[in-house]
Amino acid sequence: MPEQAGRGQRRRASPPVEAVIKAKAEGRRPPEPRTGDGEQGGQVLDLMAALQESVRKAQSARGEDSGNAEIHEMPESKPEPKKKAAATKTAKKAPAKKAAEKTTAAKKPARRRGA
């Protein structure tokens, strides 16, 4: 892991990155990246199969029948007739109320601080 660089310090790159930097500085072609031939790949999961298995386990834990569900056709519903717009009369606005007069207290002069 590279060290944290502070003031006056330089960060060190990982050895593969250092090799690329050194090769480019010398005008050479950088080394080819390793492909990891000896490394084993991860396991590939079938997500749908995992989901179905999880559903079956949950159903059996709840005591439900894990058989196939029956599919029923939904009856077609008739669209509701549109309602007629109600006749609206333009309402007259009431005149705005006048704001109550505000009385303010007389301001007192600022107090001076003693020296």
C-alpha positions, 0 to 999 in steps of 0.5 A: 500500500502506498505511503501517505504523502505529507509535506516534503515527502514523496509517495511511493507507487506500487512496484508494477506502477513503478516499473511502468513509470521507469520504462516510460522515463527511459523511453522503453515500452512499458511491461505487459500487465500480468493476466493472472493465469495461475489465479482461480476465477470466482464462482458464477451464480445463476441468480434466478435459480438462487432467487427461486430457491430462496422463495421456496425456503421462505415459503416452506418456513412459513408453512405455505404450499410451494406448488405452482400458483393458479393464474386467473384471468382478470375480468375486464372492467368498464371504464367509469364515465367521465363526470360533467364539470360542475357549472361554476360561478365566478365568486366575487372577492371580498375587499381586503381588510386593512391592517391594524395600525401598529404603534411602536414604542419610543426608542431609547438612546443607546447606553454608553459603556464606561471607559 
